[in-house]
Amino acid sequence: MPDFTHLHCHTEFSLLDGAIKIKDLCATSVDYGMPAATITDHGNLFGVPIFYSTAREYGIKPIIGCEVYVSPGNCTQKSPTLYHLVLLAKNMTGYQNLMKIVSHGWLNGFFYKPQVDKAVLQRHNEGLIVLSGCLQGEIQSLIHRFGYESGLKAAQEYANIFPGRFYLEIQANGIPEQMEVNEQLQKMSLKTGLPLVATNDCHYLRADDVEAHDVLLCIQNNTRIDIDSRMRFNTNELYLKSPQEMEEAFKDCPQALENVVRIVDECNVELEKDKNHFPVYEVPTALSPFATDFPDISNNNSHLRLQSL
């Protein structure tokens, strides 16, 4: 399937978690014949400028996204549980909303990680395509912990927030729990009409990078590789698989691969790199932008202070 693109991918900007260098991501995507590459780092957009430029240099479409942390409650209050959710910018409106959502997490919901909530997602939902995430996604987590009906309720919530733009994400990553959840997600898709999409939650480039990535996780968690009880990924398949590998993995669910192509076609963000975007300030009527002698405006509830041009 030459048009396949990985839509869930963590670069080196998923700090101490992702191990894919942006240049390698783009180069390998070209080698695989992929039409696009995607960035969905954890909770941040730090890598977007260099990713966008590099993808353009390699002649492929850059798809800009983020895997955000969603609190089940109010994001301004620390939550012991955070769910993962993948947001992809469909257009410039979506990109602007993506920046607003991510910024909100850093400015208003930062408790070790930048978290948002469903109210924030609802306010800034326009222009975003959304994938339900990995096993740490809300739907997958609820299915695994409490059963199908609990996951279904969460799926309907997200479908209402992102009407016609919400996908149930299935993965073939070798994790036994994932295979069980995939069956429930396919059942859910048949019942609700919510589309499936195939991803691989890529954290490293090649299959033989798994040990290096495991060391990276040890650094993140301040632990040693020989400690059995430490946090680890119980799979060696979270690499940038080829389109042929993905086609083989999802041969029994071809619609999940077809929806990847559909999403790639719909995501079209064009960043203006050579244009300055200055903030717009409303100048009080008593002032001119070119004034050098300013009247006292301390009593008009304005904090605006203009400098001489």
C-alpha positions, 0 to 999 in steps of 0.5 A, spaced: 500 500 500 504 505 497 499 511 499 500 509 507 503 514 512 504 513 519 499 518 523 501 517 530 509 518 530 513 521 536 520 524 534 526 526 538 521 532 541 517 527 545 522 528 550 526 522 553 520 518 550 521 519 542 527 517 539 526 518 531 530 524 528 526 528 524 530 528 518 531 520 519 523 520 519 522 524 513 528 520 509 525 514 511 518 516 509 521 518 502 524 511 502 518 507 503 514 511 498 510 515 503 506 521 500 507 524 507 510 524 514 506 526 521 509 529 527 505 527 534 509 529 539 507 528 547 504 534 549 508 539 545 509 542 538 516 544 539 518 540 533 513 543 528 517 548 525 523 544 523 519 538 521 515 542 516 521 545 513 524 538 513 518 535 510 518 540 504 525 539 503 524 532 502 518 533 497 513 530 502 506 533 505 507 535 513 502 533 517 502 536 524 499 534 530 500 532 537 498 527 542 495 531 548 494 529 555 486 529 557 484 530 564 477 526 565 475 532 570 477 540 570 484 540 567 486 546 572 486 541 578 491 535 578 488 529 576 491 522 577 489 519 571 491 522 564 488 519 557 492 520 551 489 523 544 491 524 538 490 531 534 491 532 527 491 539 524 486 539 518 487 546 515 490 552 518 484 553 523 485 546 525 493 548 526 491 555 530 486 551 534 491 545 536 496 551 538 491 554 543 489 547 546 497 545 547 498 552 550 492 552 554 495 545 557 502 549 558 499 555 561 493 552 565 493 545 566 501 543 567 502 538 573 508 535 571 505 534 564 501 539 560 493 537 561 487 539 557 480 537 558 474 536 554 471 543 555 478 545 552 477 540 546 470 543 545 472 550 545 477 549 539 474 543 536 474 546 529 479 544 523 481 538 527 481 530 525 482 526 532 484 519 533 483 515 539 490 514 541 494 508 544 492 503 550 493 509 554 487 513 550 480 514 554 476 509 550 481 503 550 483 504 557 476 504 559 474 498 555 480 494 558 478 496 565 471 496 565 468 493 559 465 495 552 459 499 554 464 504 558 468 505 552 462 506 548 460 512 552 467 515 551 467 514 544 460 517 543 463 523 547 469 524 543 464 523 536 460 529 539 466 534 540 469 532 533 463 530 529 465 526 522 472 527 524 473 522 530 477 515 528 477 509 533 485 507 532 487 500 532 494 498 532 498 491 531 504 492 536 504 485 539 501 487 545 496 482 548 492 487 551 492 491 544 489 485 540 483 484 545 482 492 545 482 492 537 476 486 537 472 491 541 474 497 537 472 493 531 465 491 534 464 499 536 465 501 529 460 496 526 455 498 531 456 506 531 459 507 524 465 510 527 471 509 522 477 505 524 484 507 522 491 503 523 497 506 526 503 504 530 505 509 535 512 509 532 517 511 538 523 509 534 525 508 527 528 501 526 526 495 529 533 494 532 533 501 535 528 498 541 534 497 546 537 504 545 529 506 546 529 502 552 535 506 555 532 512 553 526 510 558 531 508 563 534 515 563 527 518 563 525 515 569 531 515 573 532 508 573 537 502 571 535 497 565 537 491 570 531 493 574 525 488 573 520 492 576 521 499 572 517 502 566 518 499 560 514 498 553 512 490 553 513 490 545 519 491 540 514 493 534 513 501 536 518 502 530 516 506 523 514 500 519 514 499 512 507 500 508 508 492 506 508 491 514 502 495 515 498 492 510 500 485 512 498 487 519 491 489 517 490 485 512 483 483 515 481 490 516 483 494 510 478 499 511 483 502 517 488 502 512 483 506 507 482 511 512 489 513 513 489 515 505 483 519 507 486 523 512 492 524 509 488 527 503 484 531 508 490 534 512 493 540 508 496 546 512 500 551 509 505 555 513 507 562 511 514 562 513 516 568 510 511 573 512 511 576 519 505 576 523 504 581 528 499 582 534 494 587 533 492 592 538 487 596 539 489 603 540 485 608 544 482 613 540 486 619 544 492 616 541 496 615 535 500 610 533 505 615 531 504 619 538 511 621 542 507 625 547 502 620 551 496 623 555 495 619 562 491 613 560 491 610 567 484 611 569 481 608 562 482 600 564 487 600 559 494 597 560 496 599 553 503 602 553 505 605 546 513 606 544 515 611 539 516 609 532 
